[in-house]
Amino acid sequence: MTTTTPAGIPAPPAGREALIRDLQRALSERHVLHAPEDLIAYEYDATIERALPDAVVFPATTEEVAQAVLAANRYGFPVVARGSGTGLAGGAVPVLGGVLVVMTRMNRILEIDVADRVAVVQPGVINLHLQEALAPHRLTWAPDPSSQRVCTVGGNIANNSGGPHTLAHGSTVNHVLSLEVVLPDGRIVNLGSHAPDAPGIDLRGLMVGSEGTLGIVTCATLHLVRAPESVRTLLAVFDSVEAASEAVSGIIRRGVIPVALEMLDQEIIRIVEPRIHAGYPLDAGAVLLIEVEGLAEGVAEDAAIVDVACREAGAREVRSAEAQAERDALWEGRKAAIGAIGAAAPAFYLLDGVVPRTKLPQVMAEVMALTAQYGFRCANVFHAGDGNLHPNIMFDPTEPGAEQRVLALGEAIMRVCVDAGGAVTGEHGVGLEKRSYMEWVFRPADLEAMTAARDAFGGAGRFNPCKVLPGGHGCASGHAPSPPTPSAAPTNTPWRAARRGSRSRRVTASRSPPCSAPPRTPGWSSSRRVDAPRPASDARWRGTTSRSTSAACTAWPSTSRTTSP
């Protein structure tokens, strides 16, 4: 039964005050937020859903993460991990409340091993900061999302992020060697190995892309790649999206796999160019931003092949960036495109779907037809090389019914992608936004296998509930299907609902029962357990905390270091 305060406002969930006291004891009052005016800043990520957590914590160590998890378990609150909050699928929205574990204080690069091309980092490290630290050693970490100025490595791992330069190198999972993880029962385990191709079941690969439903990554050992000897950046200008799409297939068909192959349509060009001055022709129907890299001789040959393929597909011009400043300007236009939309429209809804490259012309035509049918403008900027589409639907959220129509249009576009043989996400994750769409691409037996894997880690109802997989206690089915009706986000408790703000005006950029952690696993040297804080006088507490320094992430000294050959 829900109780109320004297003012008639629903009371907080039972156990919340005790939860907050335990969290403050474990992390200090300074690093625990619980006042409504503080929590409101953490009710959303970069998408359309909103929900308030019961508490927000900022751990600085793996042990503090584990203590926060154990406190949440003790009082039956779910746990949601969060990085910078740039996710585009509602993955960090605490739809059932609970403890939001913000990883931004764990932001140190612990080691860069130049000889072995390995970096050991905490999850709160900003992607671009890592790239800047690697640049003097002529090394890079391949994942480079367009949000790399602010997104974290932990968020990249959670969503198996990609980016413009992962066409040739692959997405995040291909560049993670090992992970230190806090499991839903509070244990700390190490998955993978410092060396590539570790024996045994690849739990590291399972953790990457699991969107915080299996565990919270507290440290990562990353595989680095050498900066290329030579790079050539080209801009191919077309009169139509269809011609540019044909060129994408033509380039790949000739045996050239560019390191990046990006498309911008006319709508996004006219938004970006006046603001960024990247050098995109305002009258172009579409442009392809193409980059090839490698040895100087091979790069020259590949660039020539790309030039021919683009001209045969109808390119009216193919430019080659001759100076670094010109290359930087072309890429600034691409990287800043999403932010530029935020300055051109009151709000926009950014989608993420995948289709076979050969279906790009057909799918792009359907996307534009659907957008016109629903009465919206759509700007397209996406990873054309691997068919990863990013339609940006612009709308005015003050217009009655606009948000519901946008969601219905988004669903229709996702259906087009699936019907073309594609998928509902390429790099943004499933999150809350698209979990009901998973039934479009997976059979019930497939989803049951995924559910069994999640449950084996102990994450059901505990870690990031109502995300990725359909169903779940207390979870709605996701966005409502067409015909458009209000979006069906999972319902909060009455106390949280009373504190919720209005639905988002900015779409992007513009309990389960209490459980106790099982005992430590005998003989498992890479597993450790951090028990909840108890009074020092409690004999059951003294001496029960296990520590292991076998993991790479916890073995390094407290200061960062770089090793060279």
N, C-alpha and C positions, 0 to 999 in steps of 0.2 A: 504494500500500500504506500502510495506517495504521500509524504507529509508536507506541510506548508509552514512557512514562517508567519509571524503575526501580520505581516503586510500582505499575506496571501500569495507570495511567490513560492513556487516549489522549492523544497529544501534540497541541498546537495546530496548526492548518493551516499549511502551509509559507508563509513570507513574512509571517506575522503580526507577528513582532518587527520586521522591517524596515519594515512598514507603520506600526507605532506610532512608530518612530523618525522617519519622515518626517512623520507627523502632528504630533508634538511639535515638530519643527523649524519647521513652518509655523504652528502655533497656540500654541505654548508648552506645556510639560508640564502646567501648571495647568488647561488647557482640553482635555485629552485624558484620558479614563478608559479603563482596560483591565484593572484588577484584578477578579477575579470578584465580590468583595463590592460593588464599585461598579456593575458591569454589571447585577446582578440587579434594580436599581431601574428598568431600562429594558427589561426583557424583555416587558412587556405594555402595552397601552393600557387602555381601559375595557370591553374585551370578554373573551371566554373563552379566547383563544389566548395562548400564551407561547413565546418563543424568545429566546435571548441573542444580542446583537451581539458582534462581535469587538472593537470599539472604539466609544466615544462621544465625539464632538467638539462643542465649543460655539463656533462661529465668531462673530466680531463684525462682519465685513465681507463684502461680496460676494466679494472676492478670496480671503478665507480659505475660503469655501465652495468656490470653484473649485479651490483648492489641495488641499482634502480630497478632492474628486472625482478629481482627477488622481492623487493618491497611491493611492486605491482602485483606479483603473484600472491603475496600474503593476503592482500585485500581484494583480490579478484578483479583487478583493472587490466585492460589490454595495454599493450606497448606498441608504439609506432616510432620508428626511427626517421630522422629528418636531417638533410644536409643544408644546402642554401635555400631550399624551397623553390627551385626552378622547375620542378617536375611538371609535366604537361598532361598527366593522366589522373590526377587526384591521388597519387600514390602516397603522399605524406599528409593527407587530410585525415584527422582522427575521427572517423565517422561514428564510432561508438565511444568517443571520449577516451579516457585513460591517460597514460603517461607518455608524453611526447619527448623522445630522447634526441636532443639536438647535438650534432657531432662537431659543431664548428670550433670548439675549443681544442679538439684533437687535430691540430693543423700543422704538425711538424713533418718535415722530410727527414727521416732518421738516418738514411744512408743512401749514397749513390756510389755503386761499384762500377767504375768505368770499364775495368777489364772484363768483368762478366756480364756487363750490360744489364744491371739489375738495380732497381731502386726500392727501398723500403720506406713506406709512407703511412701516416695516419689518415683516416678517412676524411677528415675535414680539410685536407690540403686542396686548394683551388687548382683546377686543371691547368690554367695558364701559368700559375706560379711554379708548378712542377716543370712545365715546358721551358720557362725562363731559367730555372736552375739547371736544366739539362743542356741548354744551348751552348754554353762555353765548352762543353765536352763533346760537341757535335753528336749529341744523342737526342732522341725524342721518344715520347710515349704516343703511340699511334692514335688512340681515340682523341678526337678534337671537336666536340660538339660546338655548335655555334654559340652556345651559352658559356663557353670555356672561361670567359672573364670572371664568372661568378659561380659556376657549378663545381661541385666537389668530386674528388676521386671516388669517395664512398657512394655518392649518387650515381656516378658512371657505372660502378660495379653493380649496384642494385638493379639498374635498368638495362645492363649490357649495352651501354650507349655506343653510338657510332660517331658520325661526323663526316664532313666532306672528304677527308683523307683516308677513310677506312675502306674504300672500294678495293684497293689493292692489298692492304694490310690486314683487313678483317676488323671486327668489332672488339669490344673490351675483353670478352672471354678469351680471345686469342693472345692477350697481353697481360694476363694475370697468372703468376706462378703459384702463389699460396696466399692463404687468408687466415687471420686470427679472427675468431667469431665467438660472440656470446650467444648461446642457445636459449630457447625459451625457458628452460629450467634453471638458468643461471650458470651452467657450466661454460668454461672457456676452452675451446678446441682449436686445433690448427689443421687446416685442410690444404692438401697439395704439398708441394715441396719447393725448396729453393732451386732445384734443378728441374728442367723441363721433363715432361712425360713421366711423372711419378707413377709407380706401380699401384695397383689396387683400383677400387671404384673411384671415379672422378667426382668426389663430393665438392671439390673446388668449382668445377664446371656447373654443378647443380646449384651452388650458391649464387654464382654470377647470374644476374637476371631474375632472381627470385623475388625482388622488390620488397625485401624486408619481411617476408612471410616465414622464412626458415631460421633466420638469425640476424644479428647485428654485427657487421664487419667493424672491427676496431683497429686493424692493421693489415696492410697488404704488401706483398712482395711482387713487384711489377717487372715484366720483361720489356726492355727498351730496344729500340732499333736505331741504327746509325743514320745520321743525316746523309742524304744523297750527295754524290759528287757534283751532280748537275741537275738543274730543275728548269723546265720550260713551261710557262703559263701562257695559254692561248685563250682568246675570246672570239667565238664564232657567232656571227650575227645572222639571224633568220627573219623571214617575214611572217612566220607562223610557228606555233607550238608543234603542229604536226610535222613540219619539216625538221625542226630541231630534234623531235623524238625519233624520226627516221635516221638522223645522223648518229644518235646514240647507238642504235643497233649496228649501224654501218661501221663505226669505230671498233666495237667489240668483235664483229664478224671478221675484221681484218687481222685479228690476233693481237691487238694492242689493248692492254688493260691500264688505263690511266690511273694515277694515284688518286685523282679526283675528277669527277665529271658531273657538274652542277648545272641546273637549268633555272632561269628566271624568266617569267612571262612578262608581257607588256604592262600589265597592271602593277606588278611589283617594281618594274624598271622605272615607271613614272612616279612611284612613291620614293624610291631610293635615290635615284640620280640627282634630283634637285637638292637633297640633303647631304649626300655623301660625296658627290662628284667623282664617282668611280671610273667614269669613262664609258658608261653604257649608252648606246644611241637611244634617244627618247622615242624614235619612230620605229624601233625594232619590235617585231611580233614576239620574239623570244631571243635569248642569248644562251649559249653554252659556255661555261667557264671550265676549261680543261687544263689539267696539269699532268705532265709526264716527268718522270725522274729516273735517275740511274747513272750509268757511265756516260760521259759526254757524247761519245760516238753513237751509243744506243738511243740517247735522248733526241739527238738530231734526226735520226731515222724515224723514230716513233712520231715526232712532231710533224714530219713530212707526211706520214701516213694519215695522221689525224686531219691535217689540212685537206688532203685529197678527199677523205671520207665526208667531211663537212661540205665541201664545195659540190660534190656529187649529189648530196642530199638537198642542195638548194641554198647554201650559205652565200649571202651576198658579199660577205667580208670575213676574213679570218686574220686576226691580229695576233702578234706575238709580243709579249711584254719584254722589252729590251733592257729595262733597268729595274732594280729592286723596288724603287719608289712606285713604278707603274704596276708591278706585281702586287705590291702591298695595297695599292688603291683598288685594284680589281677585287682582291679578297676582302677588303674592308666593306665594299658594297655587298658582298654575299653575307658576311658575318653580321653586319648591322641591319640586314633587311628586316628581320622580325621586329626589332626595336623601332625601325622607321614606320612600320605599320601603326604602331601605337601612337605615333604623332599625327597620323593621317586619318584615323577613325576613332570614334568614341570607345569602341571595343571590338575585339575580333576573337574568333574561335579557331585555334590551330589544330589541324588534324594530322594524323600519322598513319598512313597505310602503305602497303607494298603490293606491287603487281609485277608480272614478268616484263622484262624490258620490251619484248616484242609487242606487248599490249598497250604500251604507253600512248600511242596516238589515239586509239579507241577509247581508253579510259579517260584521258584528258578531255576529249570531246564530250563524254558523258558527264564529267564533273562540271564543266562549264554550262552544259545544258540544264543540269539540275540546279545549279546556282541561280541561273536566270529564272527557272521555274518557281523557285522559292522567293525570288525578289531581292537577292543580295548581290554584292560585289565580292569577287574572290581573287586573291593574289596568290600566285603559285611560285614558290621557291623551294627547290628540292634536290635530292640526290638522284639524279636521273640515271647514273651508271648502274645502280642496283635496284632501280624501280621504286625507290622509297619516296612517296609523294607527301607533300606538306601543303595542302590547300589551306589558305587563311581566309575565313569567312568574316567579312566586316559587317558590323551592324550597330544599331543604336539601342542600348539596353533600356532606354526610357520609353521606347515604342512598345505599346501593349502587345504582348504575345510574341515579341521578337525573339526572346531567349528560347522559347519552346520551339519556334520554327527553326532556329539555328541548330538545336539539338536534333530535330527531325532530319534536317538536311545532312548533318554530320553522319547520322545513322545510314541514310540513303547512300552517301558516298562510300562509307565503309562496306556496304553491301555490294556496291559496284566492284570494289577491289577484290572482295572474296569471290564474286561470281566470275571474275577474270582469272582466277587461279592464284590469287594473292593472299595476303594476311591482313589482320586488323592492326598490326603495329610493326614497325621496323626498328625503332630505337627509343621511343618515348615510354614504352612499357604499356601494360594493360591497365594496371591500377584499379581505381573505382570506375573510371569512365567507360571502359570497354569490356569489363568482365562478363557481362551478359552476352557479348558478341562471341565469346569463346565457343559457344555451342554451335556457331555457324561453321567452324573450321575443325572441331574435334568431336569424335564420337563419344557417347557416354562412357565407354570403357576407357578411352584415352583420359578423360577428365577424372575418372575414378582413380587411375594410376597416379595422376598428378596430386590428387587429394591425399592418397595414401603416402606419397613421398613427403608432403607437407606435414601430415599427422605423425610420421615417424620422427620428425625433428621436434615434435611437440608444439607446433605453431598454431594449431587449430583454435581459433577463438582467443588466442593470446597475442600473437605477433601480427600486426597490421591486418586485423580482421576486415572482411568485406572487400578484399582486394584480389585481383588476378583471376580467381576461380569463382564460378557461379555458386549461388547458395551461401549458406552460413547462418548461424543463429543470430537473429536480430538484424539481418541484412536484407535490404530491398534488392530488387533484381537489376538495378542500374538505371540508365536513362530510359525513359518511357518510349515505347515504339510509336511509329506513326499510326494514326494521325496524331499530330503533336499535342501533348498534354504536359503539364508541369513536370520537370525532371524529378525522378523518384530517388532521391538520395536517401540512404539509410537514416532512420529516425533516431534522434538523440533522446536521452531521458528527458523528462519534463524540465528538470533543473537546467540542463544544457540548452534546451530549446528556448527557455525564457531569456537566456543570455545571448542567443545567436543574433548576429547582425543581419541586415537584409542581404538578399542574394547578391552575388558579385556584380559590381559595375565594371570590373576590370577582369576580362577573361584571361588574358595573358599579356605580359609586358605592359600596355596602354594603361555481458560479463560472464565472462565465464566463471564457474565456481572457483574459489581459492584452491591453489595447488601448491604442494611443497616440492622442492627440488629433490631428485633422487640422490642417493649417496654417490660419492666419487666412484668412478669406474676403476676397479683394481687393475693394476698393470698397464694402464693406458697412459704412457708418459706424456703424450701431447694433450692431455685433458686435465683441466684444473677447475676447481670450484671455489667461488667466493661466497661465503655465507653472509647473511644479513647482519648488520651491526647489532650487537647486544651489549648489555652492561658488562664492564670488565670483570665484575664480581661473579658473573655467571660461569660456573666451572664448565658447563657444556660448550661455552663459546671459546674458552681459552684453548689455543692449540689446534683448532679444527680447520683453520684456513690453509688450504694447500697452495703451494706455489711451484711453478715449473719454469725453468729458464731454457727449456729445449726449443721453444719456438723462436724463429728468427726475429719476430716482431717484439719480443720482450727481452731479448738477450742483449740488445744494443745498449751502450751507455746512455746517460741522460742527455748528452750533447750530440748534435748532428755531426756526421763525418762524411768525407768523400775519399774513396780509395781509387788510386790510379795504378796502371801497370808499372 
